[in-house]
Amino acid sequence: MRPSHWLTLAAVACLGLWVVLAFVLAVPSGWVHVPLAAGALVIVRAAVLR
């Protein structure tokens, strides 16, 4: 697999973690949005490498 595919999988994992923390567990903290920011940045990196 190409590096962009691995980055896409990592981004999906980060966004999935964000959904679980923000909506399923409803963690009352601002830190719950860190996986969202990381996932967005990884998506951009994967798009650039592609």
C-alpha positions in Angstrom: 0.0 0.0 0.0 1.1 3.5 -0.7 1.8 5.9 2.2 -1.3 8.0 1.2 -3.5 4.9 1.8 -2.0 4.4 5.3 -2.5 8.1 6.1 -6.1 7.8 4.9 -6.7 4.9 7.3 -5.1 6.9 10.1 -7.4 9.8 9.4 -10.5 7.6 9.4 -9.3 6.2 12.8 -8.8 9.7 14.2 -12.2 10.8 13.0 -13.8 7.6 14.4 -12.2 8.3 17.7 -13.5 11.8 17.7 -17.1 10.6 17.0 -16.8 8.1 19.9 -15.4 10.6 22.3 -17.7 13.5 21.4 -21.0 11.8 20.8 -21.0 8.4 22.3 -19.1 9.1 25.6 -19.9 12.8 25.6 -16.6 13.8 27.3 -17.2 17.3 28.6 -13.8 18.7 27.6 -12.3 20.7 24.8 -9.5 18.1 24.4 -12.1 15.8 22.7 -11.6 17.8 19.5 -7.9 17.0 19.2 -8.5 13.8 17.2 -10.7 15.9 14.9 -7.9 18.4 14.2 -5.4 15.6 13.8 -7.7 13.7 11.4 -8.2 16.8 9.3 -4.5 17.5 9.1 -3.8 13.9 8.1 -6.5 14.0 5.4 -4.8 17.1 4.0 -1.4 15.3 4.1 -2.7 12.2 2.4 -4.3 14.4 -0.4 -1.0 16.2 -0.9 0.9 12.9 -1.2 -1.6 11.5 -3.6 
